[in-house]
């Protein structure tokens, strides 16, 4: 199965169609302007870059909204630290994993498109695009939230699942218990 088909199948399954890179449109743009003896012009390059930036912005905006929601949720969980939050921590962690999968899938699509572009045209975007990608699709935000959730989970788990303190020596000797 070709990447474009796999990509479309994955984004439809996860309901990410309108937030993901439009892989087929960008691929078609390149193909239409490089087949039948046609040369990819400077104007084509400018148009492609605009399309590419729009697609990166779409992915970045979705990530920004999702990470913002999840960050607020993590802050609330950190403020409340109870055992009921363990289920919520698992839920937020699952959502973060999904945002991470969304990001990785779109980065893979963008990288494939850039490779096609660089191979089929006389222009090279590879290294310039990596800088844009790192700035706008930084996975560090997700990593830091997962780390915060891990710490919170450990804190809550230790707080509520800690073994009871050992009995005081007075209680063991029978002292300190009211009248018998």
C-alpha positions, 0 to 999 in steps of 0.5 A, spaced: 500 500 500 502 506 498 504 512 503 498 516 501 493 511 501 496 509 508 496 516 510 488 517 508 486 511 512 490 513 518 487 520 518 480 518 517 480 512 522 482 518 527 478 523 525 483 528 523 482 529 516 481 536 516 487 538 521 492 534 517 496 535 511 492 534 504 498 530 502 494 528 495 493 535 493 500 537 495 503 531 491 498 532 485 501 540 485 508 537 484 506 532 479 502 536 474 507 541 474 513 536 473 510 531 468 509 532 460 516 536 459 514 541 463 519 545 468 517 547 475 518 554 475 520 559 480 512 561 480 510 554 481 515 554 487 512 560 490 505 557 490 508 550 493 511 554 499 505 557 500 501 551 500 506 547 504 506 553 509 498 553 509 498 545 511 504 546 516 500 551 519 493 547 519 497 541 523 500 546 528 494 550 529 490 543 531 496 541 535 496 548 539 489 547 541 490 540 543 496 541 547 493 547 550 487 543 552 491 538 555 496 543 559 490 546 562 487 539 564 494 537 567 494 543 571 487 542 574 490 535 576 496 537 579 492 542 583 487 536 586 492 530 587 487 525 589 486 517 587 480 519 583 485 523 578 489 516 576 483 515 571 484 522 568 491 521 568 491 515 564 485 519 559 490 525 558 496 521 557 492 517 552 490 523 549 497 526 549 499 519 545 494 521 540 497 528 539 504 525 538 501 520 533 498 525 529 504 529 529 509 524 527 504 522 521 503 529 519 511 530 519 512 523 515 507 526 510 511 532 510 518 529 509 515 525 503 512 531 500 519 534 501 523 529 498 518 528 492 519 536 491 526 535 491 527 529 487 522 532 481 524 539 481 530 543 480 529 546 487 531 544 494 527 545 500 529 539 505 534 543 510 530 549 510 523 545 511 526 542 517 527 548 521 520 550 520 518 543 522 522 543 528 519 550 530 512 549 529 511 541 530 516 541 536 515 534 540 518 537 546 511 540 549 508 533 549 514 530 552 514 535 558 506 534 559 507 526 559 513 527 564 509 532 569 503 526 568 508 521 570 510 525 576 503 526 578 501 519 578 507 517 582 506 522 587 498 520 588 500 513 587 505 514 593 501 518 597 495 513 597 498 506 596 503 507 601 504 502 607 501 504 613 506 507 618 509 502 623 506 502 630 509 506 635 513 502 640 508 505 645 502 501 642 506 495 641 507 495 649 500 496 650 501 503 653 497 509 650 491 505 650 485 507 654 483 503 660 482 496 659 
